Amino acid sequence: MREATRELAAVANARRLLCCLSFGSEIDTWQLVADLLASGCELYVPRVESADHTLTLHRYPCALDTLSFGLRQPTAGVPALPATAINSTIDAALLLGLAYDSRGYRLGYGGGYFDRFLAGRPFPAIGLAYEQQIVPRLPTEGHDVPLNAIVTGQETLWPRR
């Protein structure tokens, strides 16, 4: 998985990546994060701002808090990448989820944070998944944003629109 992700052109050519930090039964991104940092990549990780339902991005490594359900995210007060600099800073986003479909849609944890964040972004969004997380079709709503690719341990899926 790590090798397939790093070989994907959007990741291999990226200098600055957004990468989710895994928790629970998600694909483990912690070693991928370590590998990317060791290769000189600048990494940003998301923080959920529940008060206004947005995501902020923080340069990693940084101080992390562990939420009640196990997710680790940047501690409140850690400097964030200014919202106006996101499009010119991030080269690609590596995201996690519960399920994905052949059209590139991702089922997350129900807050819509990533769909709102990804809407209109110029950089590619890539899902990281286990094979069994790929389903024929997920229900979607008008605000859902499809991913550009989904990488599993077996293959890279290029969504059909």
C-alpha positions as CSV (number, residue, x, y, z in Angstrom):
1,M,0.0,0.0,0.0
2,R,2.7,2.5,1.0
3,E,4.7,1.8,-2.2
4,A,1.7,2.0,-4.5
5,T,0.7,5.3,-2.9
6,R,4.2,6.8,-3.2
7,E,4.5,5.7,-6.8
8,L,1.2,7.4,-7.8
9,A,2.3,10.4,-10.0
10,A,0.3,12.9,-7.9
11,V,2.1,11.8,-4.8
12,A,5.6,11.1,-6.3
13,N,5.6,14.6,-7.8
14,A,4.2,16.3,-4.7
15,R,6.3,18.4,-2.4
16,R,3.5,19.3,0.0
17,L,0.7,16.8,0.9
18,L,-2.3,16.7,3.1
19,C,-2.5,13.3,4.8
20,C,-5.0,11.9,7.2
21,L,-3.7,10.3,10.4
22,S,-5.3,6.9,10.7
23,F,-7.2,5.5,13.7
24,G,-9.1,2.4,14.5
25,S,-9.5,-0.1,11.6
26,E,-8.5,2.4,8.9
27,I,-5.5,1.8,6.6
28,D,-2.5,2.6,8.7
29,T,-1.0,5.9,7.4
30,W,1.5,6.4,10.2
31,Q,4.4,4.6,8.4
32,L,3.4,6.3,5.2
33,V,3.7,9.7,7.0
34,A,7.1,8.7,8.4
35,D,8.3,7.6,4.9
36,L,7.0,10.8,3.3
37,L,8.7,13.0,5.9
38,A,11.9,11.1,5.5
39,S,11.8,11.7,1.8
40,G,11.6,15.5,2.4
41,C,7.9,15.9,1.8
42,E,6.2,18.7,3.7
43,L,3.1,17.2,5.3
44,Y,-0.1,18.8,6.6
45,V,-2.7,17.0,8.7
46,P,-6.3,18.0,9.3
47,R,-8.1,19.3,12.4
48,V,-11.9,19.1,12.6
49,E,-13.3,22.4,13.8
50,S,-16.7,21.2,15.0
51,A,-17.9,24.7,15.9
52,D,-18.1,25.8,12.3
53,H,-17.9,22.3,10.5
54,T,-14.6,23.1,8.7
55,L,-11.2,21.6,8.5
56,T,-8.0,23.4,9.2
57,L,-4.6,22.1,8.1
58,H,-1.5,22.0,10.3
59,R,2.1,21.3,9.4
60,Y,3.2,17.9,10.7
61,P,4.9,17.0,13.0
62,C,3.0,19.0,15.6
63,A,1.4,18.5,19.0
64,L,-1.6,16.1,18.8
65,D,-4.7,15.5,20.9
66,T,-6.5,12.2,21.0
67,L,-10.3,12.5,20.8
68,S,-12.6,10.3,22.8
69,F,-13.1,7.8,19.9
70,G,-9.3,7.5,19.2
71,L,-8.7,10.0,16.3
72,R,-5.5,12.0,16.8
73,Q,-5.5,15.6,15.4
74,P,-3.5,18.8,15.9
75,T,-4.0,20.4,19.3
76,A,-6.0,23.6,19.4
77,G,-3.7,26.5,19.0
78,V,-1.2,24.8,16.8
79,P,-0.6,27.2,13.9
80,A,-2.8,26.5,10.9
81,L,-2.1,27.0,7.2
82,P,-4.1,30.1,6.3
83,A,-7.2,29.2,4.3
84,T,-6.1,31.5,1.6
85,A,-2.9,29.6,1.1
86,I,-4.3,26.1,0.9
87,N,-4.8,25.9,-2.9
88,S,-1.3,27.3,-3.6
89,T,0.4,25.1,-0.9
90,I,-1.1,21.6,-1.1
91,D,-0.2,19.4,-4.1
92,A,-2.4,16.4,-3.3
93,A,-4.6,15.1,-0.5
94,L,-4.5,11.5,0.9
95,L,-7.8,10.7,2.6
96,L,-9.3,7.9,4.5
97,G,-12.9,6.7,4.8
98,L,-15.3,3.9,5.6
99,A,-16.2,2.9,2.0
100,Y,-15.6,4.0,-1.6
101,D,-17.3,3.3,-4.9
102,S,-16.2,3.1,-8.5
103,R,-17.3,6.7,-9.2
104,G,-14.8,7.9,-6.6
105,Y,-17.3,8.8,-3.9
106,R,-16.2,8.3,-0.3
107,L,-18.3,7.5,2.8
108,G,-16.8,9.2,5.8
109,Y,-18.0,9.6,9.3
110,G,-21.0,11.7,8.5
111,G,-19.9,15.3,9.1
112,G,-19.3,16.3,5.5
113,Y,-16.1,18.0,6.5
114,F,-14.0,16.7,3.7
115,D,-16.6,17.3,1.0
116,R,-16.9,20.9,2.0
117,F,-13.1,21.2,2.2
118,L,-12.5,19.5,-1.2
119,A,-15.2,21.5,-3.2
120,G,-13.4,23.5,-5.8
121,R,-9.9,22.6,-4.8
122,P,-7.3,22.4,-7.7
123,F,-5.3,19.5,-6.2
124,P,-6.1,15.8,-6.6
125,A,-7.8,13.9,-3.7
126,I,-6.7,10.2,-3.3
127,G,-8.5,7.7,-1.1
128,L,-6.5,5.0,0.7
129,A,-8.5,1.9,1.2
130,Y,-8.6,-1.9,1.8
131,E,-10.1,-3.9,-1.1
132,Q,-13.1,-4.8,1.0
133,Q,-14.0,-1.1,1.4
134,I,-14.8,-0.8,-2.3
135,V,-18.5,-1.1,-2.9
136,P,-20.5,-1.0,-6.2
137,R,-22.3,2.3,-5.4
138,L,-22.7,4.6,-2.5
139,P,-25.7,6.9,-2.0
140,T,-24.7,10.5,-2.8
141,E,-26.0,14.0,-2.3
142,G,-25.4,17.1,-4.3
143,H,-22.6,18.3,-2.1
144,D,-20.5,15.1,-2.3
145,V,-17.1,15.5,-4.0
146,P,-15.7,12.4,-5.8
147,L,-12.0,11.5,-5.4
148,N,-9.6,11.4,-8.3
149,A,-8.2,8.0,-7.4
150,I,-8.5,5.2,-4.8
151,V,-5.4,3.2,-3.9
152,T,-5.8,-0.3,-2.3
153,G,-3.3,-2.9,-1.5
154,Q,-4.1,-4.5,-4.9
155,E,-4.7,-1.7,-7.4
156,T,-5.3,1.9,-8.1
157,L,-8.8,2.7,-9.1
158,W,-9.5,5.6,-11.5
159,P,-13.1,6.5,-10.9
160,R,-15.6,6.6,-13.8
161,R,-17.9,9.6,-13.9
